[in-house]
């Protein structure tokens, strides 16, 4: 059953979608931290392997995020216009599209993985560990993408609690299986890094079966006798947002892979510490990630109902929340970065690298929050090319080049300076872009000029 978010206040609507998603995202992020925690206790090489793996698989996971953004945008705007017909078919088409794309990507990724990770600097025992994990991750990828496509429909309809329950349940299974399969127990053999990958595979399969069964029972999907009817039209509507949104979401972790290669210049210990810090960072981003998941349906339904001012108010409120939370978080990290980093690092040296990153980059976390929520709002507004351009500029023009120049001149400190610069300029770019597409009114903080000009700019494709 769909729920109109336009009947609620902006704050309540954002909370209704974002609060359950914060719980779901927390569960997903805990999986990454659990992997780092248990693999750090398994061996130094294992945590170093995860440092190489994490940014790459996050890049590929962006396929599911982008497809979800496309599906959510199309469904939310349709619901805002009061169009319920065809939702089942659109949902089925999104899942079919996701299955085809994810299977192709998984096969190509596994085939190219030895070359790719070797290029990043992984070798010997570390590369063997990477490949052991990647096998199981690749097998699980189609389950992740198809389930996420379905979950995006629940979120667009204001039923984010269904998505959250799915994510939390899957995370609990994954975390429970991870130490068992890594270290072995009883009749279960010790599988090491491969065990962490297998735990992810089993959890995703179980989660996939569960969400499909739920959607079928509640008739959110209907496997009729002609599933390809109108598939081309659905694919074009979804793809208009999904293609640039996928690239937009892939650009950041893809850039992190390039930055990890720069960190490898410093040494394996730096890679381990940097990887530990980025995992902690992902968990600390939780409220802002939840807001980025929540603002899409709110803006989409408002824009579909031609309630422009409501959409603008949603964006302004979200930006303010990101700044307040980000500044408070940065202050906390100034004092507690070292003990936090030590929780997921395998030794004191790696923990020091991780703490150095969190202590100073933490002061700019607010900028990344503004960036991702702004991108989500533009995707929901059907302006995904703007969000893709913003993300591409931040990574390719600022983060990667400054990270490489920085590491060669200043060492690890240069990496940190590049991250701070990328976050701050990313926030500024998000404000400018959202204003240009009509998602911020004349009272938007930091940007002047008449609202009429913003609406005029937003009227063109």
Secondary structure by P-SEA (a helix, b strand, c coil): cccccccccaaaaaaaaaaaaaaaaaaaaaaaaaaaaaaaaacaaaaaaaaacaaaaaaaaaaaaaaaaaaaaaaaaaaaaccccaaaaaaaaaaaaaaaaaaaaaaaaaaaaaaaaaaacccaaaaaaaaaaaaaaaaaaaaaaaaaaaaaaaaaaccaaaaaaaaaaaaaaaaaaccccccccccccccaaaaaaaaaaaaaaaaaaaaaaaaaaacccccccccccaaaaaaaaaaccaaaaaaaaaaaaaaaaaaaaaaaaacaaaaaaaaaaaaaaaaaaaaaaaaaacaaaaaaaaaaacaaaaaaaaaaaaaaaaaaaaaaaaaaaaccaaaaaacccccaaaaaaaaaaaaccccaaaaaaaaaaaaaaaaaacaaaaaaaaaaaacccccaaaaaaaaacccaaaaaaaaaaaaaaaaaaaaaaaaaacccccccccccccaaaaaaaaccc
